[in-house]
Amino acid sequence: MLIFYDFEVFKYDWLVVLINPINREEKVIVNDKKQLENYYELHKKDIWVGYNSRNYDQFILKGILCDFNPYEINKHIIIDKKNGYQFSKLLNKFPLNNFDIGSRINSLKQLEGFMGNDIRETEVPFDIDRKLTDKEIQQTIYYCKHDVEQTIEVFLQRKSDFDAPLDIIKTFNLPLSYIGKTKAQLTAAALGCQRQEHNDEWEISFVSTLKLNKYKFVWDWFKNPDNYKDGNKLDVDVCNVPHTFGLGGIHGAPNKPLHSKGLIIHVDVTSYYPSLMIEYDLLSRNVKDKSVFKKVYDKRVALKKAGKKKEQAPYKIILNSTFGITNDPYSLAYDPRRNHEVCINGQLLLLDLLEKLEGNCELIQSNTDGLIIQIPDTDEAFNKIDDICYEWENRTKMKLGFDIINEIYQKDVNNYVYILENGKLERKGAYVKELDLLDNDLPIINQALVDYMTKSISIENTINNCNDLLMFQKIVKLSNKYKFGWHNGQILNDKTYRVFASNDDKDTCVGKQKEIGTTIEKFANTPEHCFIDNSYIKNKKLPNKLDKKWYIDLAKERLKQFGVKVN
């Protein structure tokens, strides 16, 4: 059973809203420890779901049960910026199957804004230095309940984020209490990692199948860890394209934006880092039984071939997480030497392939686990590339996948759109990525750019023909450095704002202030003239003062960054 919950804590009051959406049960507890104890005893074997509950709510709950003052725990976490578990070891007396659906990037209010929901906040200040009145308690309950309901909505949108770790727990017979662990922690547990001390971080070894001639100097550069262990990088042209090498992986793309049609091939190394770990024994040395990782890899491959996408999830998470946790000092899998060896050998082997391809293709980009190249549309050119890749596969024991691209627009290595042979789109980068209800900032701009590049629909047509207010929203949030928002000469107490371009010159920009009377700073990437609507806006009609020209101009400006000329 799932219990969704959220605590609100003041100096002299606390309350919690708990909702079981399956049974449609709702419970509100205000300043009543006994009631909370009874509820906990009844539901302690259930899964409790919150937003940022890993860092906050679960410790408030446990603290109250321990008879601590929740305000002191609140201050410990929010003001002193300390971890909740550091408050007292007594908190461990109360186990909780806590699952956090929160995001490190966005607040709950930002996600509510993206979804088009009401993001107005309570008028009751959290630093109030007295008992709350009945009216203030009721208003706080109203907004707390709203946040729990929104948490449920976020959960439904991100249910796969819950299903995958639950599947890992079931697949690898882990305790249900592990539902509160991160994917990285679950991966270390599933692989049976045991912490070990390693004092050989920079004793880098290189794979025996590597063959470099023209670019051997890159290999030589990596042989001396002093060249890169402090974060330094090597910049060099490969295949007439600027490249960067270092501990962040290989990245290469032309200096200028690119638009190309013809025979374009995405050459992708299949499960590159997991394959390197298995083939060259580069798995973390903290993994007790390395055969487990190989079994995970084989199982995922079999499920992928069978087209069973959902069943792949727990295995995919483990394969994708294993590399990262080897460089995490807090992980049981921590083995930085192995992390560096996978990253460095991965770059050098890809450079090896580039060296062999050079002169037989035009390189469009190189990036961590693959390349995009363009070749003449002839059998001879294709067969040549195929032979080179085949030799590289046999020698390195890595496998390559090939996708045919009909057309590509590329701003840089991290921002591009391309159309595959089957008509599907691949989109990467903030300007063109496919948005969803939980990532929905200026969606009309992304749509306008992609429609122009892939369907030849003018920017004006896309924007002028859209009558959905949600598509024009820009969500901004005050950081911890600022106390107040500002608009049209008024101080604003909300932390999150849904902003729209306005053609009314009386509307000012939306600003932020560190203190009353300090400089008003305009929020980045927002209009000079705008209006705010923090209410529920789904299916809301466009107001006459919405300035569509601002959106058209912004879309065209971003399009130019892809090297596209527009009128």
C-alpha positions as CSV (number, residue, x, y, z in Angstrom):
1,M,0.0,0.0,0.0
2,L,1.2,3.5,-0.8
3,I,0.9,6.4,1.7
4,F,1.6,9.9,0.2
5,Y,2.5,12.4,2.9
6,D,3.9,15.9,3.6
7,F,4.8,17.7,6.8
8,E,4.6,21.4,7.5
9,V,6.6,22.6,10.5
10,F,6.4,26.0,12.4
11,K,8.1,27.1,15.6
12,Y,5.1,26.2,17.8
13,D,3.0,24.0,15.4
14,W,3.3,21.1,13.1
15,L,0.9,19.2,10.9
16,V,0.9,16.3,8.3
17,V,-1.4,15.4,5.5
18,L,-1.5,11.7,4.6
19,I,-3.4,10.3,1.6
20,N,-3.9,6.7,0.5
21,P,-5.1,7.2,-3.1
22,I,-6.1,3.5,-3.6
23,N,-8.5,3.4,-0.7
24,R,-9.3,7.2,-1.1
25,E,-8.4,7.7,2.6
26,E,-7.2,11.0,3.8
27,K,-5.8,11.9,7.3
28,V,-4.8,15.2,8.7
29,I,-2.9,15.3,12.0
30,V,-2.2,18.6,13.8
31,N,0.1,18.7,16.9
32,D,-1.0,15.3,18.0
33,K,1.9,12.9,18.6
34,K,-0.4,10.1,19.8
35,Q,-2.5,10.2,16.7
36,L,0.7,10.1,14.6
37,E,2.0,7.1,16.6
38,N,-1.2,5.2,16.0
39,Y,-1.1,5.9,12.2
40,Y,2.5,4.9,12.0
41,E,2.0,1.6,13.8
42,L,-0.9,0.8,11.5
43,H,1.0,1.7,8.3
44,K,4.7,1.2,9.1
45,K,5.0,-1.8,6.7
46,D,3.5,0.3,3.8
47,I,5.5,2.5,1.4
48,W,5.4,6.2,2.3
49,V,5.9,8.5,-0.7
50,G,6.9,12.1,-0.5
51,Y,8.6,14.9,-2.4
52,N,12.0,15.5,-0.9
53,S,11.0,13.1,1.9
54,R,14.4,11.4,1.8
55,N,16.0,14.6,3.1
56,Y,13.2,16.1,5.1
57,D,9.8,14.6,5.9
58,Q,10.9,11.2,7.1
59,F,13.1,12.8,9.7
60,I,10.3,15.1,10.9
61,L,8.1,12.0,11.3
62,K,10.8,10.0,13.1
63,G,11.7,12.9,15.3
64,I,8.1,13.5,16.5
65,L,7.8,9.7,17.3
66,C,11.1,10.1,19.3
67,D,9.5,13.0,21.2
68,F,11.9,15.6,19.7
69,N,10.8,19.1,18.9
70,P,10.1,19.0,15.1
71,Y,11.0,22.6,14.8
72,E,14.6,21.8,16.0
73,I,14.9,19.1,13.4
74,N,13.5,21.5,10.8
75,K,16.1,24.1,11.8
76,H,18.8,21.4,11.7
77,I,17.9,20.5,8.1
78,I,16.7,23.8,6.6
79,I,18.7,26.5,8.4
80,D,21.9,24.6,9.4
81,K,21.8,22.6,6.2
82,K,22.8,19.3,7.9
83,N,21.6,15.8,7.0
84,G,18.6,14.6,8.9
85,Y,20.2,11.4,10.0
86,Q,22.9,13.4,11.8
87,F,20.3,14.9,14.3
88,S,20.2,11.8,16.5
89,K,20.8,8.0,16.3
90,L,17.5,7.6,18.1
91,L,15.7,8.3,14.7
92,N,16.8,4.8,13.6
93,K,14.4,3.3,16.2
94,F,11.6,3.9,13.7
95,P,12.0,2.1,10.4
96,L,10.2,3.6,7.4
97,N,9.8,2.4,3.8
98,N,10.2,5.8,2.4
99,F,10.2,6.5,-1.4
100,D,11.2,10.0,-2.6
101,I,9.7,11.0,-5.9
102,G,11.4,14.3,-5.8
103,S,13.9,15.8,-8.2
104,R,17.3,17.3,-7.5
105,I,16.7,19.8,-10.2
106,N,13.2,21.0,-9.7
107,S,11.0,21.9,-6.7
108,L,7.5,20.5,-6.4
109,K,6.1,24.0,-7.3
110,Q,8.1,24.1,-10.5
111,L,6.7,20.7,-11.5
112,E,3.2,21.9,-10.6
113,G,3.9,24.9,-12.8
114,F,5.1,22.8,-15.7
115,M,1.8,20.7,-15.5
116,G,-0.2,23.9,-15.7
117,N,-1.5,23.6,-12.1
118,D,-2.1,26.3,-9.5
119,I,1.3,27.3,-7.9
120,R,0.1,30.0,-5.6
121,E,1.6,29.5,-2.1
122,T,0.2,29.8,1.4
123,E,0.2,33.3,2.9
124,V,1.2,31.9,6.3
125,P,4.9,32.6,6.8
126,F,7.0,29.7,8.1
127,D,9.1,31.9,10.3
128,I,6.0,33.1,12.3
129,D,7.1,33.5,16.0
130,R,3.8,32.4,17.7
131,K,1.1,29.8,17.7
132,L,-0.9,29.7,14.5
133,T,-4.5,30.8,14.6
134,D,-7.3,28.4,13.6
135,K,-7.6,30.3,10.3
136,E,-3.9,29.9,9.6
137,I,-4.0,26.2,10.5
138,Q,-6.8,25.7,8.0
139,Q,-5.0,27.6,5.3
140,T,-1.8,25.6,5.9
141,I,-3.8,22.3,5.7
142,Y,-5.4,23.4,2.4
143,Y,-2.0,24.1,0.8
144,C,-0.4,21.0,2.3
145,K,-3.2,18.8,1.0
146,H,-2.7,20.5,-2.4
147,D,1.0,19.6,-2.3
148,V,0.3,16.0,-1.4
149,E,-2.2,15.7,-4.3
150,Q,0.4,17.2,-6.6
151,T,2.9,14.7,-5.4
152,I,0.5,12.0,-6.4
153,E,0.2,13.5,-9.8
154,V,4.0,13.7,-10.2
155,F,4.2,10.1,-9.0
156,L,1.8,9.0,-11.8
157,Q,3.9,10.8,-14.4
158,R,7.1,9.2,-13.0
159,K,5.7,5.8,-12.0
160,S,8.5,4.1,-13.9
161,D,11.0,5.7,-11.4
162,F,9.2,3.8,-8.7
163,D,8.6,0.6,-10.6
164,A,12.3,0.1,-11.6
165,P,13.8,0.2,-8.1
166,L,11.0,-2.0,-6.9
167,D,11.8,-4.5,-9.6
168,I,15.5,-4.4,-8.6
169,I,14.4,-5.2,-5.0
170,K,12.2,-8.1,-6.2
171,T,14.8,-9.4,-8.7
172,F,17.7,-9.4,-6.4
173,N,15.8,-10.3,-3.2
174,L,16.7,-7.1,-1.4
175,P,14.7,-5.8,1.7
176,L,11.7,-3.6,1.0
177,S,13.3,-0.9,3.1
178,Y,15.8,-0.4,0.3
179,I,13.0,1.3,-1.7
180,G,14.4,4.5,-0.1
181,K,17.8,4.0,-1.5
182,T,19.1,5.7,-4.7
183,K,19.6,3.8,-7.9
184,A,23.3,3.9,-7.3
185,Q,22.9,2.4,-3.8
186,L,20.6,-0.3,-5.2
187,T,23.1,-1.1,-7.9
188,A,25.9,-1.6,-5.3
189,A,23.6,-3.8,-3.2
190,A,22.4,-5.9,-6.2
191,L,26.1,-6.5,-7.2
192,G,27.0,-7.5,-3.7
193,C,29.7,-4.8,-3.4
194,Q,31.9,-4.7,-0.3
195,R,34.0,-1.6,0.5
196,Q,37.7,-1.9,-0.1
197,E,40.6,0.5,0.2
198,H,42.5,1.1,-3.1
199,N,45.7,3.1,-3.2
200,D,46.4,2.8,-6.9
201,E,44.0,5.3,-8.5
202,W,46.5,6.6,-11.1
203,E,48.2,3.3,-12.0
204,I,46.2,3.2,-15.3
205,S,46.4,0.1,-17.5
206,F,45.6,0.1,-21.2
207,V,43.8,-2.6,-23.2
208,S,45.9,-4.9,-25.3
209,T,43.7,-4.5,-28.4
210,L,44.4,-0.8,-28.9
211,K,46.2,0.2,-32.1
212,L,47.1,3.8,-32.7
213,N,49.5,5.3,-35.2
214,K,48.7,8.9,-36.3
215,Y,47.1,9.7,-32.9
216,K,49.4,7.7,-30.7
217,F,50.4,11.0,-29.0
218,V,46.9,11.1,-27.4
219,W,47.6,7.6,-25.9
220,D,51.0,8.9,-24.7
221,W,49.3,11.9,-23.1
222,F,47.0,9.5,-21.1
223,K,50.0,7.5,-19.9
224,N,51.1,10.4,-17.7
225,P,48.3,11.0,-15.1
226,D,49.8,14.4,-14.2
227,N,48.4,15.6,-17.6
228,Y,44.8,15.1,-16.6
229,K,44.2,14.1,-13.0
230,D,43.6,17.7,-12.0
231,G,40.9,18.1,-14.6
232,N,43.1,19.3,-17.5
233,K,42.0,18.3,-21.0
234,L,43.7,17.7,-24.3
235,D,42.3,19.6,-27.3
236,V,43.3,18.2,-30.7
237,D,41.8,18.0,-34.2
238,V,40.8,14.5,-35.3
239,C,39.4,13.9,-38.7
240,N,39.6,17.7,-39.2
241,V,37.2,18.2,-36.3
242,P,38.1,19.7,-32.9
243,H,38.1,17.1,-30.1
244,T,38.5,17.2,-26.4
245,F,40.0,14.3,-24.3
246,G,40.1,14.0,-20.5
247,L,38.4,12.3,-17.6
248,G,35.0,13.6,-18.9
249,G,35.1,11.4,-22.1
250,I,35.7,12.2,-25.7
251,H,33.7,15.0,-27.4
252,G,34.1,16.3,-30.9
253,A,32.1,18.4,-33.4
254,P,32.8,21.1,-36.0
255,N,33.1,24.6,-34.6
256,K,30.3,25.9,-36.7
257,P,26.6,24.7,-36.7
258,L,25.9,22.1,-39.3
259,H,22.9,21.1,-41.5
260,S,23.4,18.1,-43.7
261,K,21.4,15.6,-45.8
262,G,22.6,12.4,-47.6
263,L,24.0,9.1,-46.3
264,I,24.6,9.8,-42.7
265,I,25.3,7.0,-40.2
266,H,25.1,6.9,-36.5
267,V,27.7,4.4,-35.4
268,D,27.0,3.4,-31.8
269,V,29.0,1.1,-29.5
270,T,26.5,-1.3,-27.9
271,S,26.5,-0.9,-24.1
272,Y,30.0,0.5,-24.4
273,Y,31.1,0.9,-20.8
274,P,29.4,-2.3,-19.5
275,S,31.0,-4.2,-22.4
276,L,34.4,-2.7,-21.6
277,M,34.0,-3.8,-17.9
278,I,33.2,-7.3,-18.9
279,E,35.6,-7.9,-21.8
280,Y,38.6,-6.3,-20.2
281,D,37.9,-7.1,-16.5
282,L,37.4,-3.4,-15.6
283,L,34.5,-4.0,-13.2
284,S,34.9,-2.5,-9.7
285,R,37.1,-4.7,-7.6
286,N,34.6,-4.3,-4.8
287,V,32.1,-6.6,-6.6
288,K,32.2,-9.9,-4.8
289,D,31.0,-12.1,-7.7
290,K,31.7,-10.6,-11.1
291,S,29.6,-13.2,-12.8
292,V,26.5,-11.4,-11.5
293,F,27.3,-8.4,-13.7
294,K,27.7,-10.6,-16.7
295,K,24.4,-12.3,-16.0
296,V,22.7,-8.9,-15.7
297,Y,24.2,-7.9,-19.1
298,D,23.2,-11.1,-20.8
299,K,19.7,-10.9,-19.3
300,R,19.2,-7.3,-20.5
301,V,20.4,-8.3,-24.1
302,A,18.0,-11.2,-24.2
303,L,15.1,-9.1,-23.0
304,K,16.0,-6.4,-25.5
305,K,16.0,-8.9,-28.4
306,A,12.6,-10.2,-27.3
307,G,11.2,-6.7,-27.3
308,K,10.4,-6.8,-23.6
309,K,11.1,-3.1,-22.7
310,K,9.5,-3.0,-19.3
311,E,11.2,-6.1,-18.1
312,Q,14.6,-4.6,-19.0
313,A,14.3,-1.7,-16.5
314,P,16.0,-3.2,-13.4
315,Y,18.9,-4.6,-15.5
316,K,19.3,-1.4,-17.5
317,I,19.6,0.6,-14.3
318,I,22.3,-1.6,-13.0
319,L,24.3,-1.5,-16.3
320,N,24.0,2.3,-16.5
321,S,24.8,3.0,-12.9
322,T,27.8,0.7,-12.4
323,F,30.3,3.0,-14.1
324,G,29.3,6.1,-12.2
325,I,29.4,4.5,-8.7
326,T,33.0,3.4,-9.1
327,N,33.9,7.1,-8.8
328,D,31.7,7.9,-5.9
329,P,33.6,7.9,-2.6
330,Y,30.4,7.2,-0.7
331,S,29.5,4.1,-2.7
332,L,30.4,0.5,-1.8
333,A,31.6,0.1,-5.4
334,Y,34.1,3.0,-5.1
335,D,37.2,2.0,-7.2
336,P,38.4,5.2,-9.0
337,R,41.2,3.4,-10.9
338,R,38.6,1.2,-12.6
339,N,36.5,4.2,-13.3
340,H,39.4,6.0,-15.0
341,E,40.5,2.9,-16.9
342,V,37.0,2.5,-18.4
343,C,36.7,6.1,-19.4
344,I,40.2,6.4,-20.8
345,N,40.2,3.2,-22.7
346,G,36.8,3.9,-24.0
347,Q,38.1,7.2,-25.5
348,L,41.2,5.6,-27.0
349,L,39.3,2.8,-28.6
350,L,36.9,5.2,-30.2
351,L,39.9,7.3,-31.3
352,D,41.3,4.0,-32.8
353,L,38.1,3.7,-34.8
354,L,38.2,7.3,-35.9
355,E,41.8,6.9,-37.1
356,K,40.9,4.0,-39.3
357,L,37.8,5.8,-40.7
358,E,39.7,9.0,-41.4
359,G,39.7,9.9,-45.1
360,N,36.7,7.6,-45.8
361,C,34.0,9.8,-44.2
362,E,33.1,13.3,-43.0
363,L,32.9,13.3,-39.2
364,I,29.9,15.1,-37.8
365,Q,30.4,14.3,-34.2
366,S,32.1,12.0,-31.6
367,N,30.6,11.6,-28.2
368,T,31.4,9.0,-25.4
369,D,30.0,5.9,-27.0
370,G,29.5,6.7,-30.7
371,L,30.0,8.6,-33.8
372,I,28.0,10.3,-36.5
373,I,29.6,10.2,-40.0
374,Q,28.6,11.1,-43.5
375,I,29.8,9.1,-46.5
376,P,29.1,9.2,-50.3
377,D,25.9,7.4,-51.1
378,T,27.6,4.5,-53.0
379,D,28.0,0.8,-52.3
380,E,31.8,1.2,-52.5
381,A,31.8,3.9,-49.8
382,F,29.4,1.9,-47.5
383,N,31.3,-1.4,-47.9
384,K,34.6,0.4,-47.0
385,I,33.1,1.7,-43.8
386,D,31.6,-1.6,-43.1
387,D,34.9,-3.4,-43.5
388,I,36.7,-0.9,-41.2
389,C,34.1,-1.3,-38.5
390,Y,34.1,-5.1,-38.8
391,E,37.8,-5.2,-38.3
392,W,37.5,-2.9,-35.2
393,E,34.7,-5.0,-33.7
394,N,36.7,-8.3,-34.1
395,R,39.8,-6.8,-32.7
396,T,38.3,-5.0,-29.7
397,K,35.4,-7.4,-29.0
398,M,33.0,-4.5,-28.9
399,K,29.8,-4.5,-30.9
400,L,28.6,-1.6,-33.1
401,G,25.1,-0.7,-34.1
402,F,24.3,1.4,-37.2
403,D,21.3,3.7,-37.8
404,I,20.8,5.6,-41.0
405,I,20.1,9.3,-40.7
406,N,18.4,11.2,-43.5
407,E,19.0,14.7,-42.2
408,I,20.7,16.4,-39.3
409,Y,20.7,19.9,-37.7
410,Q,23.5,20.3,-35.2
411,K,24.3,23.3,-33.1
412,D,27.1,21.4,-31.2
413,V,27.8,18.0,-29.9
414,N,25.1,18.3,-27.2
415,N,22.4,20.1,-29.2
416,Y,21.0,18.5,-32.4
417,V,18.0,17.1,-34.2
418,Y,18.2,14.3,-36.7
419,I,15.6,12.4,-38.8
420,L,16.2,8.7,-39.0
421,E,15.5,6.6,-42.0
422,N,12.3,5.3,-40.4
423,G,11.1,8.8,-39.9
424,K,11.7,8.9,-36.1
425,L,13.4,11.9,-34.6
426,E,16.4,12.0,-32.3
427,R,16.4,15.2,-30.2
428,K,19.1,16.4,-27.8
429,G,19.6,19.7,-26.0
430,A,17.5,22.2,-24.1
431,Y,16.3,24.1,-27.3
432,V,15.0,21.1,-29.1
433,K,14.5,18.2,-26.7
434,E,11.0,16.6,-26.5
435,L,9.2,18.1,-23.5
436,D,6.7,16.5,-21.2
437,L,4.4,17.5,-18.4
438,L,7.2,17.6,-15.9
439,D,9.6,19.4,-18.2
440,N,7.5,22.0,-19.9
441,D,9.4,25.3,-20.1
442,L,8.6,27.4,-23.2
443,P,7.3,24.4,-25.0
444,I,6.1,26.4,-28.0
445,I,9.7,27.4,-28.8
446,N,10.9,23.8,-28.9
447,Q,8.0,22.8,-31.1
448,A,8.5,25.8,-33.4
449,L,12.2,24.9,-33.9
450,V,11.6,21.2,-34.5
451,D,8.6,21.8,-36.8
452,Y,10.7,24.2,-38.9
453,M,13.7,21.8,-39.1
454,T,11.8,18.6,-39.7
455,K,8.5,19.7,-41.4
456,S,9.4,23.0,-43.0
457,I,6.6,24.7,-41.0
458,S,7.4,28.4,-40.5
459,I,8.0,29.7,-37.0
460,E,5.1,32.2,-37.5
461,N,2.7,29.4,-38.4
462,T,3.5,27.2,-35.4
463,I,3.3,30.1,-32.9
464,N,0.4,32.1,-34.3
465,N,-1.7,29.0,-34.7
466,C,-1.3,27.9,-31.1
467,N,-4.0,28.9,-28.7
468,D,-3.0,26.9,-25.7
469,L,-1.7,29.2,-22.9
470,L,0.3,26.4,-21.3
471,M,2.5,26.2,-24.4
472,F,3.8,29.8,-23.8
473,Q,4.7,29.5,-20.2
474,K,8.2,30.2,-18.7
475,I,8.7,28.9,-15.2
476,V,11.1,30.8,-12.9
477,K,12.0,30.1,-9.3
478,L,13.8,32.2,-6.6
479,S,17.1,30.6,-5.5
480,N,18.1,30.6,-1.8
481,K,20.1,33.8,-2.5
482,Y,16.9,35.8,-3.0
483,K,14.0,36.5,-0.6
484,F,11.5,38.3,-2.8
485,G,10.1,38.5,-6.3
486,W,9.1,41.8,-7.9
487,H,6.7,42.7,-10.7
488,N,4.9,45.9,-11.7
489,G,6.3,47.8,-8.6
490,Q,5.0,45.1,-6.2
491,I,7.0,42.9,-3.8
492,L,6.0,39.2,-4.3
493,N,6.2,36.5,-1.7
494,D,5.8,33.5,-3.9
495,K,8.9,31.5,-4.8
496,T,7.9,30.3,-8.2
497,Y,6.3,32.2,-11.1
498,R,4.7,31.4,-14.3
499,V,5.7,34.1,-16.7
500,F,4.3,35.2,-20.1
501,A,5.5,37.8,-22.6
502,S,3.2,40.9,-22.6
503,N,2.5,43.5,-25.3
504,D,1.4,45.9,-22.6
505,D,4.2,48.4,-22.0
506,K,2.8,49.0,-18.5
507,D,3.8,45.5,-17.6
508,T,7.4,45.4,-16.2
509,C,9.9,42.5,-16.2
510,V,9.8,39.9,-13.4
511,G,12.6,40.6,-11.0
512,K,14.1,39.3,-7.7
513,Q,15.6,40.9,-4.6
514,K,17.9,39.7,-1.9
515,E,16.4,42.1,0.6
516,I,13.8,44.9,0.5
517,G,15.5,48.0,-1.1
518,T,18.3,46.1,-2.8
519,T,18.9,46.0,-6.5
520,I,16.1,44.4,-8.5
521,E,17.6,41.7,-10.8
522,K,15.7,40.5,-13.9
523,F,15.1,36.8,-14.1
524,A,17.3,35.4,-16.9
525,N,15.6,34.5,-20.3
526,T,12.4,36.3,-19.5
527,P,10.8,39.2,-21.4
528,E,11.2,42.9,-20.6
529,H,7.4,43.2,-20.4
530,C,5.5,40.3,-19.0
531,F,2.5,39.1,-16.9
532,I,2.3,36.4,-14.3
533,D,-0.4,33.8,-14.0
534,N,0.1,31.3,-11.1
535,S,-3.4,29.9,-11.2
536,Y,-4.6,26.7,-13.0
537,I,-4.1,27.4,-16.7
538,K,-5.0,24.2,-18.5
539,N,-7.3,24.9,-21.4
540,K,-7.2,28.6,-20.5
541,K,-7.7,31.0,-23.4
542,L,-5.0,33.3,-24.5
543,P,-5.3,36.8,-23.2
544,N,-5.1,39.6,-25.8
545,K,-1.9,41.0,-24.2
546,L,0.1,37.8,-24.9
547,D,3.0,39.0,-27.0
548,K,3.4,36.2,-29.6
549,K,6.1,38.3,-31.4
550,W,8.4,37.9,-28.5
551,Y,8.2,34.1,-28.9
552,I,8.6,34.3,-32.7
553,D,11.7,36.4,-32.3
554,L,13.2,34.1,-29.6
555,A,12.5,31.0,-31.8
556,K,14.3,32.6,-34.7
557,E,17.2,33.7,-32.6
558,R,17.6,30.1,-31.4
559,L,17.2,28.8,-34.9
560,K,20.1,30.9,-36.0
561,Q,22.3,29.2,-33.4
562,F,21.7,26.0,-35.4
563,G,23.1,27.8,-38.5
564,V,19.6,28.1,-40.1
565,K,18.9,31.4,-41.9
566,V,15.4,32.7,-41.3
567,N,13.6,35.8,-42.5
